[in-house]
Amino acid sequence: MRWALAIFTLATSVLASPNLDLLMNAAASFSVTINQQLQTLHGNPSAAEFAERTLDFAEAKAAYFEALRAALPVLTSSGAGQEEPNPEIGKFAAALAVGDEAQEKEAHNETLAFFARFSPDPRLEKAKAALERAQRAEQSFRKDFARLGLGGP
């Protein structure tokens, strides 16, 4: 997996750009909401609880992938021939490693399947639309990441 390539460049960062600080916050938030979403799905949530947690999950997912995309210039501006790894690349790689990709996919797929359990509800439609926006943010990041020649993460 191409995530491993980014993780290999992991280094401790002392100085970081505002985009990377935002990315680290978004990554931490997304990691927490993945777990919350899975706990909700494995319980017996009401439609209201499911809609609320799904909105949180979708917003955190969108924020994470938008922050990853905004931080992509870190990868393009790093000197390819540098002997010492750029600490900003390490921070980017750490943010990529925060979310367990398999766990995120499980939460996303189970959430999509869960919508069928409830009768139509405006709160659920709002949550579903937010999840679709988050998925587009992820696809946009993956496309731009691949465009850098790093392949699909």
Secondary structure as UniProt FT lines:
FT   HELIX           3..8
FT   HELIX           18..42
FT   HELIX           47..71
FT   HELIX           73..77
FT   TURN            80..81
FT   HELIX           87..98
FT   HELIX           101..114
FT   HELIX           115..117
FT   HELIX           122..145
FT   HELIX           146..150
//
